[in-house]
Amino acid sequence: MSLEKRPLTLTINDKPVGPIDVPVGMPMIDFLHGYLNLTGTHFGCGQGVCHACTVMELRPDGSATESRTCISDAHFFNGKSIRTIEGHAQRDANGEVRELTPVQQAFIDHFSFQCGYCTAGFVAGATVFIDQLKRKPVKRAELETAIEASLDDHICRCTGYVRYYEAVKSVALATPGCVVD
Amino acid sequence: MRSHGLLRKILLALLVIIILFALAVFFGLFRTSSVAPGVAQPLSDAQMQELRPRGRELALVGDCFGCHSKPQGPMGAGGLAIGTPFGTLHSTNITPDPTHGIGGYTRADFHRVLRDGIAPGNRNLYPAMPYVFTHLTRPEDIDALYAYFMSLPPIAQANVPNTGAFRLPVRQFMNFWNLLNFPNRQPPDDPQRSAQWLRGGYLVEGLGHCAACHTPQNVMMGTDFSRPLQGGEIDGMRVPDITAATLTQRGFNVDTLSQYLSTGIAPQGTAFAGMYTVVHFSTGAMESGDVEAVATYLLTGPDGKIAAPAAPPAPLPAATAADTPASATTATGDAATATAAATGSGADLTAGRLSYMSACAGCHGANGEGIPNVAPAMKGNSTLAMADPHNLISVVLNGVPTQTFPGGQRMYAMPGFAHLLSDQEIAELATWARAEWGGQAKPVTEAQVGAMPRSRD
């Protein structure tokens, strides 16, 4: 029995991908790993629970949401635009990282992660959260609750939550327009 | 002129009679009490103590705490909002607090509440309290419930006032409602049937008040007892038909239905929406003997027999034909084409299957097998087999929050797809899934999806 394949076209890290024939039923994370060698997105539970495999989905209206790549088929992203962990930092012409995003830098400054397996998902989740704050700021007193509510689904087995949350808090406080008094 | 005068007198007399009759109803003159004699005498401490365990089990059967507690709130302290077209009712404190709860109720008061729907002070209860069903409870069981509730920790939490029309002095108008909607029902007592069936019937028709949700309502929001357990509607969801014929059609037998009631999880799917709280507070905590009795009663047909469960519906030919277009040329081609016409075009089904594969299969499985403790199986799922696709569409649009079930089981949150798939895609997806696993050929239309309520934005 041969695999049923269908053409897939999408945008990944601002670059067009496809059309390329991809099997129906192939999870997005396998497509990223196997077809594009984008291995920074980590496969965790495979059941949509741990959120390690989360990437950003960039909506046509400019907003962003989180998407889990282990439970969604590659074809679920047909015609869409996503950002994987490889597409966050600014790079030079040779592809070398020139500057990390404020979220990435804050995670390093706060020693947020230990083994790092969940980090790609946390970067996606925190970046989406900061983007949402810019659109809809929260009161300073409610910031910590908002961070918890937003990143609650992301599991870190090294239990580095506090340092992740502190890093996100520092980015929110340092980014104009995220927090109101 | 004289005949006109006579007519006027007759009309006037009729009017007076009608008004007198209405006043009589209003003041409860037609309200006969069904409270057993002898309950004026209080129970002794020893009796109260002995009755408690039985009362606890009956309180679980009645799902009393499901409505008389707020989520995360203290058990039995009331305050849960119950929306009606006329305003919001709030469940009351049923802990034995003397000021805010039922601490001041005598044994006779308590009997009157459960048998007649009348609280102390001659106050009519609103039928949100299922006294139409608790009415069937035997006096000795009401005593047991009384003993149990009086043993709960009293909680000094004030009742929340009702809103809307219920702020007005309208309680007594329930006497009219009762006259039309509160028949003097008795527990099933067919001597030919087993003790288990009789026990199940007593619980289902009485305290368990299954029919309060699973039976259609009449225009007065009363239970239509002429269509028992044929399915209803509550909180924007279609409540499934649970007649014996339908349950066996869905593949239930006593084992699997008991498993569903005790754990919330069965091959036919997992409890969600209102039934999830019923499993949580009631059926999941009941004694296994009572659960099996309920399952036995529900599955027993009018002939007194439990029919063999039906096999899960085979994929409709249209669904198969859409998978492999070549099969349209086989001997079954004509039938397949005919069903394809009834189900919607093959192209729609192909699109629906691809949407399922890309958006759903990651958790629910390429073959609808699901993942234990993460996502329920779609193959054999009774929600897909309902003639009305309402609940299926609602879940696809709005998702289901993470659920925990008895025995440490769980199902992980399903996201709503209202913003991830178009109405057209959801319609195609639902059409295909129903044809593939539910035996339902009727296509779901884009307009049907568009008309559905959405939980956010």
Chai-1 contact restraints between the chains, C-beta under 6 A:
chainA,res_idxA,chainB,res_idxB,connection_type,confidence,min_distance_angstrom,max_distance_angstrom,comment,restraint_id
A,V24,B,M357,contact,1.0,0.0,6.0,A-B,restraint_1
A,G25,B,M357,contact,1.0,0.0,6.0,A-B,restraint_2
A,G25,B,A366,contact,1.0,0.0,6.0,A-B,restraint_3
A,Q47,B,I371,contact,1.0,0.0,6.0,A-B,restraint_4
A,Q47,B,V374,contact,1.0,0.0,6.0,A-B,restraint_5
A,G48,B,C363,contact,1.0,0.0,6.0,A-B,restraint_6
A,V49,B,Y412,contact,1.0,0.0,6.0,A-B,restraint_7
A,I71,B,G362,contact,1.0,0.0,6.0,A-B,restraint_8
A,I71,B,C363,contact,1.0,0.0,6.0,A-B,restraint_9
A,S72,B,G362,contact,1.0,0.0,6.0,A-B,restraint_10
A,D73,B,M357,contact,1.0,0.0,6.0,A-B,restraint_11
A,D73,B,S358,contact,1.0,0.0,6.0,A-B,restraint_12
A,H75,B,S358,contact,1.0,0.0,6.0,A-B,restraint_13
A,F76,B,S358,contact,1.0,0.0,6.0,A-B,restraint_14
A,F76,B,A359,contact,1.0,0.0,6.0,A-B,restraint_15
